[in-house]
């Protein structure tokens, strides 16, 4: 039972990152209803930017470690806001009413561009943050085994829970949340009722980009390094998870992604870890096919 409890604790952290990414992804795709391949790239780019900026501040500017990390976090959020601005005005707005493949191909190009930009900025070297807040916190003790989480994992989970909780409350109570739901349901009808559809899309893309940046920063704190391979994997999983749950509610998408993260952790604890991603993708595809068939059947009826 202690081993099972440890896997549950591990799933809390991975599930928190998935939940934050899913919340931000649905904010944008709830309006676009288009596949956005650049979202995982933005997650990795912001995490990598934080590490590069922190290394520059520590080595070139002679800042303290805390000041260097704070500078890196600020740079990550600034880049997230800038990229969200460019995406919403130069990509999503012009292509929103065109073929779905247009946004897929364009965001794939953005993914490659961000990947190359980070590689060139790092001069193809891997930079690592030093271990931070790695002290283990014991939740349960056994004769030969203790169930623990590190302090950075606990802080990451607390930050994600607070962010999603506040964002979900504001989304449910604010006028922006009402306008977002109207545009998500029918943008033309919302426009006829006086809703500025473009302004809603821009704010949704900005908030989604900030969620992605926060997830990238938290992942970089925990892992010490984040690659674009990691960003691609996270992005694809979030794409499948949110497609299964639908784009009607960011909070529901976040809860579903958290459950997916927990399932991944349990798989890694009891089954061969090298097969984890393959089986989890297979599970998501099977669920998506079954749900899609059910939706098509309901439309026929």
C-alpha positions in Angstrom: 0.0 0.0 0.0 2.9 2.4 0.7 4.2 1.8 -2.9 0.7 2.4 -4.3 0.5 5.6 -2.2 3.8 6.7 -3.6 2.6 6.3 -7.1 -0.5 8.3 -6.3 1.7 11.1 -4.9 3.8 11.1 -8.0 0.6 11.3 -10.1 -0.4 14.5 -8.3 2.6 16.4 -9.7 2.4 15.1 -13.3 -1.4 15.5 -13.2 -1.0 19.1 -12.0 1.1 20.0 -15.0 -1.3 18.3 -17.4 -4.2 20.0 -15.8 -2.7 23.5 -16.2 -1.8 22.8 -19.8 -5.3 21.5 -20.6 -7.0 24.5 -18.9 -5.0 26.9 -21.2 -5.4 24.8 -24.3 -9.2 24.7 -24.0 -9.4 28.5 -23.6 -8.1 28.9 -27.1 -9.5 25.8 -28.8 -12.9 26.2 -27.3 -13.2 29.2 -29.7 -11.1 28.0 -32.6 -12.1 24.4 -32.8 -8.8 23.8 -34.6 -5.8 21.7 -33.8 -3.0 23.9 -32.4 0.3 22.2 -32.6 2.2 25.2 -31.3 0.8 24.9 -27.8 3.3 22.3 -26.7 6.1 24.2 -28.4 5.1 27.3 -26.4 5.3 25.3 -23.2 8.8 24.0 -24.0 10.0 27.4 -25.4 9.0 29.3 -22.2 10.6 26.7 -20.0 13.7 26.7 -22.0 13.7 30.6 -22.1 13.5 30.7 -18.4 16.6 28.4 -18.1 18.6 30.3 -20.7 17.8 33.7 -19.1 18.6 32.4 -15.6 22.0 31.0 -16.8 22.7 34.4 -18.5 21.8 36.3 -15.4 24.0 34.1 -13.2 27.0 33.8 -15.4 27.1 37.1 -17.3 25.3 39.6 -15.0 26.7 38.1 -11.8 23.2 38.0 -10.2 22.4 35.7 -7.3 20.6 32.4 -8.0 17.3 33.7 -6.8 17.6 36.9 -8.9 18.7 35.0 -11.9 15.7 32.6 -11.7 13.3 35.6 -11.1 14.7 37.2 -14.3 14.2 34.0 -16.2 10.6 33.7 -15.0 9.9 37.3 -16.1 11.4 36.6 -19.5 9.4 33.4 -19.9 6.1 35.3 -19.3 7.1 38.2 -21.5 7.8 35.9 -24.4 4.6 34.0 -23.8 2.6 37.3 -24.0 4.5 38.4 -27.1 4.0 35.0 -28.9 0.4 34.9 -27.9 -0.1 38.4 -29.4 1.5 37.3 -32.7 -0.4 34.0 -32.8 -3.8 35.6 -32.2 -3.4 38.5 -34.6 -1.3 37.0 -37.4 -2.3 33.3 -37.4 -5.6 32.5 -35.7 -7.7 35.5 -36.7 -6.8 35.4 -40.4 -7.1 31.6 -40.6 -10.0 30.9 -38.2 -12.6 30.7 -41.0 -10.5 28.7 -43.5 -9.8 25.0 -43.7 -8.8 23.4 -40.4 -5.6 22.2 -42.1 -4.4 25.8 -42.5 -4.0 26.3 -38.8 -2.5 22.8 -38.3 0.2 23.4 -41.0 0.9 26.9 -39.7 1.2 25.9 -36.1 3.5 23.1 -37.1 5.8 25.6 -38.8 5.7 27.7 -35.6 6.7 24.6 -33.6 9.7 24.1 -35.8 10.7 27.8 -35.7 10.5 27.9 -31.9 12.5 24.7 -31.6 15.3 26.0 -33.9 15.3 29.4 -32.1 15.9 27.7 -28.8 18.6 25.4 -30.2 20.4 28.4 -31.7 20.1 30.5 -28.6 21.5 27.6 -26.5 24.2 26.9 -29.1 23.0 23.2 -29.1 24.1 22.8 -25.5 21.9 21.5 -22.7 21.8 23.9 -19.7 20.5 22.7 -16.4 19.2 24.4 -13.3 20.7 23.3 -10.0 18.5 21.2 -7.8 16.1 23.5 -5.9 13.9 22.7 -3.0 14.6 19.0 -3.3 14.1 18.2 0.3 11.8 15.1 0.7 8.6 15.5 2.7 7.5 12.2 4.2 3.8 11.4 4.0 3.9 7.9 5.3 6.6 5.7 6.8 7.2 2.0 6.5 9.8 -0.5 7.7 11.9 -0.2 4.5 10.1 2.4 2.5 8.8 6.0 2.9 6.2 7.7 0.7 7.6 11.1 -0.1 7.3 14.2 -2.3 9.9 16.8 -2.7 9.2 20.4 -1.6 9.3 21.6 -5.2 6.7 19.1 -6.2 4.4 20.3 -3.4 4.9 23.9 -4.3 4.2 23.2 -8.0 1.0 21.3 -7.1 -0.1 24.2 -4.8 0.6 26.8 -7.5 -1.3 24.9 -10.1 -4.3 24.2 -7.8 -4.4 27.9 -6.8 -4.1 29.1 -10.4 -6.8 26.8 -11.7 -9.1 27.5 -8.8 -8.9 31.3 -9.1 -9.1 31.1 -12.9 -12.1 28.8 -12.9 -13.9 31.0 -10.4 -13.1 34.2 -12.4 -14.1 32.4 -15.6 -17.5 31.4 -14.1 -18.2 34.8 -12.6 -16.7 37.3 -15.1 -18.2 38.9 -18.2 -15.3 37.4 -20.2 -16.4 33.9 -19.2 -19.9 34.6 -20.4 -18.6 36.1 -23.7 -16.2 33.1 -24.1 -19.0 30.6 -23.8 -21.2 32.6 -26.2 -18.4 32.7 -28.8 -17.5 29.1 -28.3 -21.1 28.0 -28.8 -21.8 30.2 -31.9 -19.5 33.0 -32.9 -21.8 34.5 -35.5 -24.7 34.7 -33.1 -22.5 36.2 -30.4 -21.3 38.8 -32.9 -24.9 39.7 -33.8 -25.5 40.2 -30.0 -22.7 42.7 -29.8 -19.9 40.5 -28.6 -16.4 41.5 -29.9 -15.4 38.0 -31.1 -11.8 39.1 -32.0 -11.3 40.6 -28.6 -12.5 37.4 -26.9 -10.2 35.3 -29.0 -7.2 37.5 -28.3 -7.7 37.4 -24.5 -8.3 33.6 -24.6 -5.1 33.1 -26.5 -3.2 35.4 -24.1 -4.5 33.6 -21.0 -3.8 30.2 -22.6 -0.3 31.3 -23.4 0.3 32.4 -19.8 -1.0 29.0 -18.6 1.5 27.3 -20.9 4.3 29.5 -19.8 3.6 28.8 -16.1 3.5 25.1 -16.8 6.8 25.4 -18.6 8.4 27.3 -15.7 7.2 24.8 -13.1 8.4 21.8 -15.2 11.8 23.5 -15.6 12.0 24.0 -11.9 11.3 20.4 -11.2 13.2 18.7 -14.0 16.0 21.2 -14.2 15.9 21.0 -18.0 13.2 20.9 -20.6 13.5 19.9 -24.3 11.3 20.3 -27.3 10.8 16.5 -27.4 9.2 16.9 -24.0 7.1 19.8 -25.3 5.9 17.8 -28.3 4.9 14.8 -26.1 3.0 17.0 -23.6 1.4 18.9 -26.4 0.1 15.7 -28.1 -1.2 14.3 -24.9 -3.1 17.4 -24.1 -4.5 17.5 -27.6 -5.9 14.0 -27.2 -7.1 14.5 -23.6 -9.0 17.7 -24.4 -10.4 16.2 -27.6 -11.8 13.3 -25.6 -13.4 15.6 -23.0 -14.5 18.3 -25.4 -13.9 22.1 -25.4 -16.9 23.2 -23.5 -15.3 23.7 -20.1 -11.7 24.5 -19.2 -12.1 23.2 -15.7 -13.5 19.9 -16.8 -10.6 19.5 -19.2 -8.2 20.3 -16.4 -9.8 17.6 -14.2 -9.6 15.1 -17.0 -6.0 15.8 -17.7 -5.2 15.4 -14.0 -6.8 12.0 -14.0 -4.8 11.1 -17.1 -1.6 12.1 -15.3 -2.6 9.9 -12.3 -3.2 7.0 -14.7 0.2 7.5 -16.3 1.9 7.5 -12.9 0.2 4.2 -11.9 1.2 2.6 -15.2 4.8 3.6 -14.6 4.7 2.1 -11.2 3.3 -1.3 -12.1 4.0 -1.9 -15.8 7.0 -1.5 -18.2 7.7 2.3 -18.4 9.0 2.1 -21.9 5.5 1.0 -23.1 3.7 3.7 -21.1 3.3 6.4 -23.8 2.3 3.8 -26.4 -0.5 2.3 -24.3 -1.7 5.7 -23.0 -1.9 7.0 -26.6 -3.7 3.8 -27.6 -6.2 4.3 -24.7 -6.8 7.9 -25.7 -7.4 7.0 -29.3 -9.8 4.2 -28.5 -11.8 6.5 -26.2 -11.8 9.2 -28.8 -13.1 6.8 -31.4 -15.8 5.5 -29.1 -16.9 9.0 -28.0 -16.8 10.2 -31.6 -19.0 7.3 -32.7 -21.4 8.1 -29.9 -21.6 11.8 -30.9 -22.2 10.9 -34.5 -25.0 8.5 -33.5 -26.7 11.1 -31.3 -26.6 13.6 -34.3 -28.3 11.0 -36.5 -31.0 10.3 -33.9 
